Amino acid sequence: MKYIESFHEGDQIRGVYFCKNKTAAVTKTGKPYENVVLQDKTGVIDSKVWDPGSGGIEEYEKLDYVDIVGDIVSFNGALQLNIKRLRRAEEGEYDPQDYFPISENDIEEMYGELVGFIDSVREPHLRRILEMFFKENEAFARAFKSHSAAKSVHHGFIGGLLEHTLSVTKMCDFYTTLYPLLNRDLLITAAICHDIGKLQELSDFPENDYTDEGQMLGHIVQGIELIGIAIRKIEGFPTKLATELKHCIAAHHGELEYGSPKKPAIIEAVALNFADNTDAKLETLKEAFSNVAEGNTEWLGYNRLVESNIRRTSIN
């Protein structure tokens, strides 16, 4: 199997790939064809089945593993795979680990680090809420370790949610060493919990797509709901502390136009927004540069998250 990241114009491709998406379309002359997105752990490639009724194209559906033969061409400056033959692959012909992106970091080690931060929280109510989710709920922990943090923007891979959460928590912990005014227990708890709603907003791999609830509510609302349910199970949870924790989650995107129902009103919410925004944007740039050769300083085009044309830094 040749991985997608190594495809070049003129290559003939043979192998099994994951069919991430499939849609029917019609050419300007009325001829039917199919738009297909194939995926492996190194990336995705737009593909076309120009003659879906031919004998070389067997029945297949979205989310199938497909054995294909095709040619790599360049179209509008991007690589495209023209599929000549295709069949649904059988179990045993593929290893699912080859088809979905996964964190470069060890997932169990990252989770252990996160648990270390949980153990450092001294306020008993906040520590209890963290323990309920991350130490006592095995199903939650298993899902949190394997979930992505996004469909495509940043950390859109297995372990992405954990990696992003740990990075944000580390930054928030550092902030507390520079600014003693910050309530460390509140900020660390908010950092660890800020994206737990993504477990409901996004489906598991292989789909890794928005759920109906995610489309209509979003992970911020869903996260606040999860926190509220847990708080009601903890006897004597201080009302003001509960409101402050929920506010941090509600405001962690910083601006109303970015999906936050409230703008940050307390210093911990401001710090969480900065940490979340920093990790999201730097990871976006890291991923954008991952397929750009070192030393290549050509402009890559407009990136909507950083709202700028981007390129690698020059090396002297």
FENKA-V543900 format. One record per pair of residues at least 12 apart in sequence whose ideal C-beta (glycine too) atoms are under 7 Angstrom apart, sorted by the first residue. I is the first residue (numbers start at 1). GAP is how many residues later the second one is. Records with the same first field share a line. If there is no record, write none. Layout:
I=GAP ; GAP
This chain:
1=14 ; 15 ; 97
2=13
3=37 ; 39
4=36 ; 38 ; 39 ; 40 ; 41
5=37 ; 38 ; 286
7=38 ; 65 ; 72
8=64
9=63 ; 64 ; 65 ; 70
10=62
11=61
12=59
13=55 ; 57 ; 59 ; 68
14=55
16=49 ; 50 ; 51 ; 73 ; 77 ; 78
17=21 ; 22 ; 23 ; 49 ; 51
18=20 ; 21 ; 22 ; 47 ; 81 ; 188
19=17 ; 19 ; 41 ; 43 ; 44 ; 45 ; 47
20=17 ; 18 ; 19 ; 24
21=16 ; 41
22=12 ; 14 ; 39 ; 40
23=12
32=20
33=15 ; 16 ; 17 ; 19
34=15 ; 18
35=13
36=12 ; 13 ; 47
38=43
39=60
40=58 ; 59
41=57 ; 58 ; 59 ; 60 ; 61
45=34 ; 36
46=34
47=23 ; 33 ; 34 ; 36
48=32 ; 34 ; 35
49=34 ; 37
50=32
56=28 ; 29
57=29
58=28 ; 29 ; 30
59=29
60=26 ; 28
63=143 ; 144
64=24
65=24 ; 29
66=20 ; 21 ; 22 ; 23
67=20 ; 22 ; 26
68=15 ; 17 ; 18
69=15 ; 16
70=12 ; 13 ; 14
100=58 ; 105 ; 106
101=56 ; 57
102=55 ; 56 ; 57
103=54 ; 55 ; 56 ; 57 ; 60
105=58
107=38 ; 52 ; 55
110=52 ; 53 ; 56
111=34 ; 51
113=53
114=20 ; 48 ; 51 ; 52 ; 55 ; 78
115=19 ; 20
117=52 ; 56 ; 71 ; 75
118=12 ; 13 ; 16 ; 17 ; 74
121=64 ; 67 ; 68
122=63
123=62
125=109 ; 112 ; 113 ; 116
126=59 ; 60 ; 63
128=106
129=60 ; 101 ; 102 ; 105
130=59 ; 62
132=98
133=63 ; 97
143=56
144=17 ; 18 ; 55
145=14 ; 17
146=12 ; 13
147=14 ; 51 ; 52 ; 55
148=12 ; 13 ; 54 ; 60
149=12 ; 15 ; 46 ; 49
151=51 ; 57 ; 58 ; 59
153=131 ; 152
154=126 ; 129 ; 130 ; 133
155=128
156=52
158=47
161=34 ; 37
164=31 ; 115
165=27 ; 30
167=112
168=23 ; 26 ; 107 ; 108 ; 111
169=19 ; 22 ; 23
171=104 ; 107 ; 108
172=15 ; 16 ; 19 ; 99 ; 100 ; 103
173=15
175=96
181=86
182=85 ; 86 ; 89
183=85
186=58 ; 59 ; 82
187=81 ; 84 ; 85
189=56
190=55 ; 58 ; 59 ; 78 ; 82
191=81 ; 84
193=30 ; 34 ; 56
194=29 ; 55 ; 58 ; 78 ; 82
195=24 ; 28
196=27 ; 30
197=22 ; 23 ; 24 ; 25 ; 26 ; 29
198=21
200=13 ; 14 ; 22
201=13 ; 17 ; 18 ; 21
202=12
218=41
220=29 ; 30 ; 33 ; 39 ; 40 ; 41
223=26
224=22 ; 25 ; 26
227=18 ; 19 ; 22
228=18
244=22
247=15 ; 18 ; 19 ; 22
248=20 ; 21 ; 24
250=12
251=12 ; 13 ; 14 ; 18 ; 22
252=20 ; 21 ; 24
253=20
254=19 ; 23
280=25
281=24 ; 25
284=19 ; 21 ; 22
285=21 ; 25
288=12 ; 15 ; 22
289=23
292=20
295=20
296=16
297=14 ; 15 ; 17
298=13
299=12
